Amino acid sequence: MNGFTHDSLVGFAKSWGLFYLLALSLGVLAYTYWPGSGKRFDRAADSIMDDESGPWA
């Protein structure tokens, strides 16, 4: 055999998957609460209210 067993691959996937998701979560939180991102999120939140005519008009 080549040394890779099902259990070793499952353990590798679980551990690195956990680290990947934790790093992704921390990245998203850092991007969200970054001081320069506030204006971008405020503009996105208000942009739907800017067009009074809406898509149906």
All heavy atoms as a GROMACS GRO file, in nm:
protein
  445
    1MET      N    1   0.085  -0.119   0.000
    1MET     CA    2   0.000   0.000   0.000
    1MET      C    3   0.088   0.124   0.000
    1MET      O    4   0.207   0.120   0.021
    1MET     CB    5  -0.090   0.001   0.123
    1MET     CG    6  -0.197  -0.109   0.126
    1MET     SD    7  -0.319  -0.097  -0.003
    1MET     CE    8  -0.424   0.027   0.058
    2ASN      N    9   0.029   0.237  -0.018
    2ASN     CA   10   0.104   0.361  -0.028
    2ASN      C   11   0.115   0.435   0.105
    2ASN      O   12   0.170   0.542   0.112
    2ASN     CB   13   0.040   0.453  -0.131
    2ASN     CG   14  -0.106   0.477  -0.103
    2ASN    OD1   15  -0.156   0.439   0.001
    2ASN    ND2   16  -0.173   0.540  -0.197
    3GLY      N   17   0.065   0.385   0.215
    3GLY     CA   18   0.079   0.447   0.344
    3GLY      C   19  -0.038   0.535   0.383
    3GLY      O   20  -0.049   0.574   0.498
    4PHE      N   21  -0.122   0.570   0.290
    4PHE     CA   22  -0.240   0.651   0.323
    4PHE      C   23  -0.355   0.557   0.354
    4PHE      O   24  -0.399   0.481   0.270
    4PHE     CB   25  -0.280   0.741   0.207
    4PHE     CG   26  -0.181   0.849   0.178
    4PHE    CD1   27  -0.110   0.849   0.060
    4PHE    CD2   28  -0.161   0.950   0.271
    4PHE    CE1   29  -0.019   0.949   0.034
    4PHE    CE2   30  -0.070   1.050   0.245
    4PHE     CZ   31   0.002   1.051   0.127
    5THR      N   32  -0.399   0.563   0.475
    5THR     CA   33  -0.516   0.485   0.512
    5THR      C   34  -0.636   0.577   0.521
    5THR      O   35  -0.622   0.701   0.523
    5THR     CB   36  -0.496   0.415   0.647
    5THR    OG1   37  -0.480   0.514   0.747
    5THR    CG2   38  -0.373   0.324   0.644
    6HIS      N   39  -0.748   0.517   0.527
    6HIS     CA   40  -0.871   0.597   0.538
    6HIS      C   41  -0.870   0.680   0.666
    6HIS      O   42  -0.905   0.800   0.663
    6HIS     CB   43  -0.994   0.505   0.534
    6HIS     CG   44  -1.122   0.578   0.554
    6HIS    ND1   45  -1.178   0.657   0.456
    6HIS    CD2   46  -1.205   0.585   0.662
    6HIS    CE1   47  -1.289   0.710   0.502
    6HIS    NE2   48  -1.309   0.667   0.626
    7ASP      N   49  -0.826   0.620   0.774
    7ASP     CA   50  -0.825   0.692   0.902
    7ASP      C   51  -0.726   0.809   0.901
    7ASP      O   52  -0.755   0.915   0.957
    7ASP     CB   53  -0.790   0.596   1.015
    7ASP     CG   54  -0.902   0.498   1.042
    7ASP    OD1   55  -1.018   0.529   1.008
    7ASP    OD2   56  -0.873   0.388   1.094
    8SER      N   57  -0.610   0.790   0.837
    8SER     CA   58  -0.514   0.900   0.834
    8SER      C   59  -0.565   1.015   0.747
    8SER      O   60  -0.546   1.131   0.779
    8SER     CB   61  -0.378   0.852   0.785
    8SER     OG   62  -0.385   0.811   0.650
    9LEU      N   63  -0.631   0.982   0.637
    9LEU     CA   64  -0.687   1.088   0.552
    9LEU      C   65  -0.802   1.160   0.620
    9LEU      O   66  -0.817   1.282   0.607
    9LEU     CB   67  -0.732   1.030   0.418
    9LEU     CG   68  -0.621   0.984   0.326
    9LEU    CD1   69  -0.679   0.920   0.200
    9LEU    CD2   70  -0.531   1.100   0.288
   10VAL      N   71  -0.884   1.087   0.693
   10VAL     CA   72  -0.995   1.150   0.766
   10VAL      C   73  -0.940   1.242   0.874
   10VAL      O   74  -0.987   1.354   0.892
   10VAL     CB   75  -1.089   1.042   0.825
   10VAL    CG1   76  -1.186   1.104   0.924
   10VAL    CG2   77  -1.165   0.972   0.714
   11GLY      N   78  -0.838   1.198   0.946
   11GLY     CA   79  -0.777   1.281   1.048
   11GLY      C   80  -0.712   1.405   0.989
   11GLY      O   81  -0.726   1.515   1.044
   12PHE      N   82  -0.646   1.391   0.876
   12PHE     CA   83  -0.586   1.507   0.808
   12PHE      C   84  -0.693   1.605   0.763
   12PHE      O   85  -0.682   1.726   0.784
   12PHE     CB   86  -0.504   1.458   0.689
   12PHE     CG   87  -0.446   1.569   0.608
   12PHE    CD1   88  -0.332   1.634   0.650
   12PHE    CD2   89  -0.505   1.608   0.488
   12PHE    CE1   90  -0.277   1.738   0.576
   12PHE    CE2   91  -0.451   1.711   0.414
   12PHE     CZ   92  -0.337   1.776   0.458
   13ALA      N   93  -0.799   1.554   0.704
   13ALA     CA   94  -0.906   1.642   0.655
   13ALA      C   95  -0.976   1.712   0.770
   13ALA      O   96  -1.008   1.831   0.760
   13ALA     CB   97  -1.006   1.561   0.573
   14LYS      N   98  -1.000   1.642   0.879
   14LYS     CA   99  -1.067   1.706   0.992
   14LYS      C  100  -0.981   1.814   1.055
   14LYS      O  101  -1.029   1.923   1.086
   14LYS     CB  102  -1.103   1.602   1.097
   14LYS     CG  103  -1.222   1.518   1.061
   14LYS     CD  104  -1.255   1.422   1.174
   14LYS     CE  105  -1.377   1.340   1.144
   14LYS     NZ  106  -1.407   1.246   1.254
   15SER      N  107  -0.855   1.787   1.075
   15SER     CA  108  -0.770   1.885   1.142
   15SER      C  109  -0.744   2.006   1.053
   15SER      O  110  -0.756   2.120   1.098
   15SER     CB  111  -0.640   1.821   1.187
   15SER     OG  112  -0.568   1.775   1.076
   16TRP      N  113  -0.708   1.986   0.928
   16TRP     CA  114  -0.681   2.100   0.841
   16TRP      C  115  -0.808   2.170   0.801
   16TRP      O  116  -0.808   2.291   0.778
   16TRP     CB  117  -0.601   2.057   0.718
   16TRP     CG  118  -0.459   2.033   0.757
   16TRP    CD1  119  -0.397   1.914   0.773
   16TRP    CD2  120  -0.362   2.132   0.792
   16TRP    NE1  121  -0.268   1.932   0.815
   16TRP    CE2  122  -0.244   2.065   0.827
   16TRP    CE3  123  -0.364   2.270   0.798
   16TRP    CZ2  124  -0.129   2.133   0.868
   16TRP    CZ3  125  -0.250   2.338   0.838
   16TRP    CH2  126  -0.134   2.268   0.872
   17GLY      N  127  -0.919   2.098   0.792
   17GLY     CA  128  -1.046   2.163   0.766
   17GLY      C  129  -1.085   2.256   0.880
   17GLY      O  130  -1.136   2.365   0.859
   18LEU      N  131  -1.058   2.213   1.002
   18LEU     CA  132  -1.086   2.298   1.118
   18LEU      C  133  -1.000   2.423   1.116
   18LEU      O  134  -1.049   2.535   1.135
   18LEU     CB  135  -1.062   2.219   1.247
   18LEU     CG  136  -1.079   2.298   1.376
   18LEU    CD1  137  -1.223   2.340   1.393
   18LEU    CD2  138  -1.032   2.214   1.494
   19PHE      N  139  -0.871   2.407   1.088
   19PHE     CA  140  -0.784   2.524   1.081
   19PHE      C  141  -0.824   2.617   0.967
   19PHE      O  142  -0.821   2.739   0.979
   19PHE     CB  143  -0.638   2.482   1.065
   19PHE     CG  144  -0.580   2.422   1.188
   19PHE    CD1  145  -0.517   2.300   1.183
   19PHE    CD2  146  -0.590   2.486   1.311
   19PHE    CE1  147  -0.463   2.243   1.297
   19PHE    CE2  148  -0.538   2.430   1.426
   19PHE     CZ  149  -0.474   2.308   1.418
   20TYR      N  150  -0.864   2.560   0.854
   20TYR     CA  151  -0.906   2.640   0.739
   20TYR      C  152  -1.030   2.722   0.775
   20TYR      O  153  -1.037   2.841   0.747
   20TYR     CB  154  -0.934   2.548   0.620
   20TYR     CG  155  -1.000   2.617   0.505
   20TYR    CD1  156  -0.928   2.703   0.423
   20TYR    CD2  157  -1.135   2.598   0.479
   20TYR    CE1  158  -0.988   2.767   0.317
   20TYR    CE2  159  -1.196   2.662   0.373
   20TYR     CZ  160  -1.123   2.746   0.293
   20TYR     OH  161  -1.183   2.810   0.189
   21LEU      N  162  -1.129   2.659   0.837
   21LEU     CA  163  -1.251   2.731   0.873
   21LEU      C  164  -1.226   2.836   0.980
   21LEU      O  165  -1.285   2.944   0.976
   21LEU     CB  166  -1.359   2.632   0.916
   21LEU     CG  167  -1.416   2.546   0.805
   21LEU    CD1  168  -1.515   2.446   0.860
   21LEU    CD2  169  -1.481   2.632   0.698
   22LEU      N  170  -1.140   2.806   1.076
   22LEU     CA  171  -1.107   2.906   1.177
   22LEU      C  172  -1.036   3.026   1.115
   22LEU      O  173  -1.067   3.141   1.147
   22LEU     CB  174  -1.021   2.844   1.286
   22LEU     CG  175  -1.093   2.754   1.386
   22LEU    CD1  176  -0.993   2.687   1.479
   22LEU    CD2  177  -1.195   2.833   1.465
   23ALA      N  178  -0.941   3.000   1.027
   23ALA     CA  179  -0.870   3.109   0.961
   23ALA      C  180  -0.964   3.191   0.873
   23ALA      O  181  -0.956   3.314   0.870
   23ALA     CB  182  -0.754   3.055   0.877
   24LEU      N  183  -1.054   3.124   0.804
   24LEU     CA  184  -1.152   3.195   0.720
   24LEU      C  185  -1.244   3.281   0.805
   24LEU      O  186  -1.273   3.396   0.770
   24LEU     CB  187  -1.232   3.094   0.638
   24LEU     CG  188  -1.332   3.150   0.540
   24LEU    CD1  189  -1.261   3.226   0.429
   24LEU    CD2  190  -1.417   3.040   0.483
   25SER      N  191  -1.289   3.228   0.918
   25SER     CA  192  -1.375   3.304   1.007
   25SER      C  193  -1.304   3.426   1.063
   25SER      O  194  -1.361   3.535   1.070
   25SER     CB  195  -1.423   3.216   1.122
   25SER     OG  196  -1.498   3.108   1.074
   26LEU      N  197  -1.179   3.408   1.104
   26LEU     CA  198  -1.103   3.522   1.156
   26LEU      C  199  -1.080   3.627   1.047
   26LEU      O  200  -1.084   3.747   1.074
   26LEU     CB  201  -0.971   3.474   1.214
   26LEU     CG  202  -0.983   3.393   1.343
   26LEU    CD1  203  -0.846   3.341   1.386
   26LEU    CD2  204  -1.045   3.476   1.453
   27GLY      N  205  -1.057   3.582   0.925
   27GLY     CA  206  -1.039   3.676   0.814
   27GLY      C  207  -1.164   3.755   0.786
   27GLY      O  208  -1.160   3.876   0.762
   28VAL      N  209  -1.278   3.689   0.789
   28VAL     CA  210  -1.405   3.758   0.764
   28VAL      C  211  -1.434   3.857   0.876
   28VAL      O  212  -1.478   3.969   0.852
   28VAL     CB  213  -1.519   3.656   0.748
   28VAL    CG1  214  -1.654   3.723   0.752
   28VAL    CG2  215  -1.503   3.579   0.619
   29LEU      N  216  -1.410   3.817   1.000
   29LEU     CA  217  -1.432   3.908   1.112
   29LEU      C  218  -1.338   4.028   1.105
   29LEU      O  219  -1.378   4.141   1.132
   29LEU     CB  220  -1.415   3.834   1.244
   29LEU     CG  221  -1.530   3.743   1.283
   29LEU    CD1  222  -1.496   3.665   1.409
   29LEU    CD2  223  -1.656   3.823   1.305
   30ALA      N  224  -1.214   4.004   1.070
   30ALA     CA  225  -1.119   4.115   1.059
   30ALA      C  226  -1.160   4.209   0.947
   30ALA      O  227  -1.152   4.332   0.963
   30ALA     CB  228  -0.979   4.060   1.034
   31TYR      N  229  -1.206   4.155   0.835
   31TYR     CA  230  -1.251   4.240   0.724
   31TYR      C  231  -1.375   4.319   0.763
   31TYR      O  232  -1.389   4.436   0.728
   31TYR     CB  233  -1.281   4.153   0.601
   31TYR     CG  234  -1.335   4.231   0.486
   31TYR    CD1  235  -1.253   4.314   0.411
   31TYR    CD2  236  -1.470   4.222   0.451
   31TYR    CE1  237  -1.303   4.386   0.306
   31TYR    CE2  238  -1.520   4.294   0.346
   31TYR     CZ  239  -1.437   4.376   0.272
   31TYR     OH  240  -1.488   4.448   0.168
   32THR      N  241  -1.466   4.256   0.836
   32THR     CA  242  -1.589   4.322   0.874
   32THR      C  243  -1.565   4.436   0.971
   32THR      O  244  -1.622   4.544   0.958
   32THR     CB  245  -1.686   4.221   0.937
   32THR    OG1  246  -1.711   4.117   0.843
   32THR    CG2  247  -1.816   4.285   0.977
   33TYR      N  248  -1.480   4.413   1.069
   33TYR     CA  249  -1.458   4.515   1.171
   33TYR      C  250  -1.336   4.602   1.144
   33TYR      O  251  -1.296   4.679   1.230
   33TYR     CB  252  -1.444   4.448   1.308
   33TYR     CG  253  -1.576   4.391   1.354
   33TYR    CD1  254  -1.598   4.254   1.357
   33TYR    CD2  255  -1.679   4.475   1.392
   33TYR    CE1  256  -1.719   4.202   1.398
   33TYR    CE2  257  -1.801   4.425   1.432
   33TYR     CZ  258  -1.820   4.289   1.436
   33TYR     OH  259  -1.939   4.238   1.476
   34TRP      N  260  -1.278   4.592   1.026
   34TRP     CA  261  -1.166   4.679   0.990
   34TRP      C  262  -1.215   4.822   0.984
   34TRP      O  263  -1.324   4.848   0.931
   34TRP     CB  264  -1.111   4.636   0.854
   34TRP     CG  265  -0.972   4.683   0.832
   34TRP    CD1  266  -0.933   4.790   0.760
   34TRP    CD2  267  -0.853   4.623   0.884
   34TRP    NE1  268  -0.798   4.801   0.763
   34TRP    CE2  269  -0.745   4.700   0.839
   34TRP    CE3  270  -0.829   4.512   0.964
   34TRP    CZ2  271  -0.615   4.670   0.872
   34TRP    CZ3  272  -0.699   4.483   0.996
   34TRP    CH2  273  -0.594   4.560   0.950
   35PRO      N  274  -1.142   4.917   1.038
   35PRO     CA  275  -1.192   5.054   1.045
   35PRO      C  276  -1.229   5.115   0.909
   35PRO      O  277  -1.323   5.194   0.900
   35PRO     CB  278  -1.076   5.131   1.108
   35PRO     CG  279  -0.998   5.031   1.183
   35PRO     CD  280  -1.013   4.902   1.108
   36GLY      N  281  -1.164   5.080   0.804
   36GLY     CA  282  -1.194   5.138   0.674
   36GLY      C  283  -1.312   5.075   0.603
   36GLY      O  284  -1.357   5.125   0.500
   37SER      N  285  -1.365   4.966   0.655
   37SER     CA  286  -1.475   4.896   0.588
   37SER      C  287  -1.611   4.952   0.624
   37SER      O  288  -1.709   4.916   0.560
   37SER     CB  289  -1.472   4.747   0.624
   37SER     OG  290  -1.354   4.686   0.580
   38GLY      N  291  -1.621   5.036   0.721
   38GLY     CA  292  -1.750   5.087   0.766
   38GLY      C  293  -1.825   5.164   0.658
   38GLY      O  294  -1.945   5.145   0.640
   39LYS      N  295  -1.754   5.250   0.585
   39LYS     CA  296  -1.821   5.329   0.481
   39LYS      C  297  -1.876   5.239   0.371
   39LYS      O  298  -1.984   5.262   0.320
   39LYS     CB  299  -1.723   5.428   0.421
   39LYS     CG  300  -1.681   5.537   0.515
   39LYS     CD  301  -1.581   5.629   0.449
   39LYS     CE  302  -1.528   5.730   0.547
   39LYS     NZ  303  -1.422   5.813   0.487
   40ARG      N  304  -1.800   5.136   0.336
   40ARG     CA  305  -1.843   5.043   0.231
   40ARG      C  306  -1.970   4.970   0.272
   40ARG      O  307  -2.064   4.958   0.192
   40ARG     CB  308  -1.731   4.944   0.202
   40ARG     CG  309  -1.759   4.851   0.089
   40ARG     CD  310  -1.643   4.760   0.060
   40ARG     NE  311  -1.522   4.841   0.040
   40ARG     CZ  312  -1.401   4.806   0.083
   40ARG    NH1  313  -1.384   4.692   0.145
   40ARG    NH2  314  -1.297   4.881   0.064
   41PHE      N  315  -1.977   4.925   0.396
   41PHE     CA  316  -2.095   4.853   0.443
   41PHE      C  317  -2.214   4.948   0.459
   41PHE      O  318  -2.327   4.909   0.431
   41PHE     CB  319  -2.066   4.780   0.574
   41PHE     CG  320  -1.976   4.662   0.556
   41PHE    CD1  321  -1.861   4.649   0.632
   41PHE    CD2  322  -2.005   4.563   0.464
   41PHE    CE1  323  -1.778   4.540   0.617
   41PHE    CE2  324  -1.922   4.454   0.447
   41PHE     CZ  325  -1.808   4.443   0.524
   42ASP      N  326  -2.189   5.069   0.503
   42ASP     CA  327  -2.298   5.166   0.514
   42ASP      C  328  -2.354   5.201   0.378
   42ASP      O  329  -2.476   5.212   0.360
   42ASP     CB  330  -2.248   5.292   0.584
   42ASP     CG  331  -2.221   5.271   0.732
   42ASP    OD1  332  -2.274   5.173   0.788
   42ASP    OD2  333  -2.146   5.351   0.789
   43ARG      N  334  -2.268   5.217   0.278
   43ARG     CA  335  -2.314   5.248   0.143
   43ARG      C  336  -2.394   5.131   0.086
   43ARG      O  337  -2.496   5.151   0.022
   43ARG     CB  338  -2.194   5.280   0.053
   43ARG     CG  339  -2.234   5.332  -0.084
   43ARG     CD  340  -2.115   5.371  -0.168
   43ARG     NE  341  -2.029   5.256  -0.192
   43ARG     CZ  342  -1.898   5.256  -0.171
   43ARG    NH1  343  -1.839   5.364  -0.132
   43ARG    NH2  344  -1.826   5.148  -0.193
   44ALA      N  345  -2.349   5.009   0.112
   44ALA     CA  346  -2.422   4.892   0.065
   44ALA      C  347  -2.557   4.880   0.133
   44ALA      O  348  -2.657   4.842   0.070
   44ALA     CB  349  -2.340   4.766   0.087
   45ALA      N  350  -2.563   4.912   0.262
   45ALA     CA  351  -2.690   4.903   0.334
   45ALA      C  352  -2.788   5.008   0.287
   45ALA      O  353  -2.909   4.984   0.283
   45ALA     CB  354  -2.664   4.917   0.484
   46ASP      N  355  -2.740   5.126   0.250
   46ASP     CA  356  -2.828   5.234   0.208
   46ASP      C  357  -2.856   5.232   0.059
   46ASP      O  358  -2.948   5.301   0.014
   46ASP     CB  359  -2.766   5.368   0.244
   46ASP     CG  360  -2.759   5.388   0.394
   46ASP    OD1  361  -2.839   5.323   0.466
   46ASP    OD2  362  -2.675   5.468   0.440
   47SER      N  363  -2.783   5.156  -0.019
   47SER     CA  364  -2.798   5.162  -0.164
   47SER      C  365  -2.933   5.109  -0.210
   47SER      O  366  -2.987   5.155  -0.311
   47SER     CB  367  -2.687   5.084  -0.233
   47SER     OG  368  -2.700   4.946  -0.206
   48ILE      N  369  -2.992   5.017  -0.137
   48ILE     CA  370  -3.121   4.964  -0.179
   48ILE      C  371  -3.232   5.067  -0.158
   48ILE      O  372  -3.335   5.065  -0.225
   48ILE     CB  373  -3.152   4.833  -0.104
   48ILE    CG1  374  -3.265   4.761  -0.171
   48ILE    CG2  375  -3.180   4.860   0.043
   48ILE    CD1  376  -3.280   4.619  -0.125
   49MET      N  377  -3.208   5.163  -0.069
   49MET     CA  378  -3.308   5.266  -0.043
   49MET      C  379  -3.291   5.387  -0.134
   49MET      O  380  -3.379   5.473  -0.139
   49MET     CB  381  -3.299   5.314   0.103
   49MET     CG  382  -3.319   5.206   0.202
   49MET     SD  383  -3.483   5.140   0.190
   49MET     CE  384  -3.482   5.020   0.317
   50ASP      N  385  -3.180   5.397  -0.206
   50ASP     CA  386  -3.155   5.512  -0.292
   50ASP      C  387  -3.245   5.514  -0.414
   50ASP      O  388  -3.290   5.618  -0.458
   50ASP     CB  389  -3.009   5.514  -0.337
   50ASP     CG  390  -2.914   5.547  -0.223
   50ASP    OD1  391  -2.961   5.600  -0.120
   50ASP    OD2  392  -2.794   5.516  -0.236
   51ASP      N  393  -3.274   5.400  -0.470
   51ASP     CA  394  -3.355   5.394  -0.591
   51ASP      C  395  -3.502   5.383  -0.552
   51ASP      O  396  -3.553   5.278  -0.521
   51ASP     CB  397  -3.314   5.273  -0.674
   51ASP     CG  398  -3.378   5.274  -0.811
   51ASP    OD1  399  -3.436   5.378  -0.849
   51ASP    OD2  400  -3.369   5.170  -0.879
   52GLU      N  401  -3.570   5.498  -0.553
   52GLU     CA  402  -3.709   5.502  -0.508
   52GLU      C  403  -3.802   5.432  -0.607
   52GLU      O  404  -3.906   5.383  -0.569
   52GLU     CB  405  -3.753   5.647  -0.488
   52GLU     CG  406  -3.687   5.714  -0.371
   52GLU     CD  407  -3.742   5.665  -0.239
   52GLU    OE1  408  -3.860   5.627  -0.233
   52GLU    OE2  409  -3.665   5.664  -0.142
   53SER      N  410  -3.767   5.433  -0.734
   53SER     CA  411  -3.858   5.375  -0.832
   53SER      C  412  -3.862   5.224  -0.824
   53SER      O  413  -3.963   5.162  -0.857
   53SER     CB  414  -3.818   5.418  -0.972
   53SER     OG  415  -3.688   5.372  -1.002
   54GLY      N  416  -3.752   5.161  -0.778
   54GLY     CA  417  -3.750   5.016  -0.762
   54GLY      C  418  -3.742   4.944  -0.894
   54GLY      O  419  -3.756   5.003  -1.001
   55PRO      N  420  -3.724   4.817  -0.889
   55PRO     CA  421  -3.709   4.740  -1.013
   55PRO      C  422  -3.840   4.716  -1.084
   55PRO      O  423  -3.842   4.682  -1.201
   55PRO     CB  424  -3.649   4.608  -0.962
   55PRO     CG  425  -3.691   4.598  -0.820
   55PRO     CD  426  -3.701   4.739  -0.770
   56TRP      N  427  -3.953   4.736  -1.020
   56TRP     CA  428  -4.083   4.708  -1.080
   56TRP      C  429  -4.136   4.825  -1.162
   56TRP      O  430  -4.232   4.808  -1.235
   56TRP     CB  431  -4.183   4.670  -0.972
   56TRP     CG  432  -4.187   4.771  -0.862
   56TRP    CD1  433  -4.259   4.885  -0.860
   56TRP    CD2  434  -4.112   4.766  -0.741
   56TRP    NE1  435  -4.233   4.953  -0.744
   56TRP    CE2  436  -4.145   4.883  -0.669
   56TRP    CE3  437  -4.022   4.678  -0.687
   56TRP    CZ2  438  -4.088   4.911  -0.545
   56TRP    CZ3  439  -3.968   4.708  -0.564
   56TRP    CH2  440  -4.001   4.822  -0.495
   57ALA      N  441  -4.077   4.944  -1.148
   57ALA     CA  442  -4.127   5.062  -1.220
   57ALA      C  443  -4.067   5.077  -1.356
   57ALA      O  444  -3.972   5.022  -1.394
   57ALA     CB  445  -4.102   5.186  -1.139
   0.00000   0.00000   0.00000
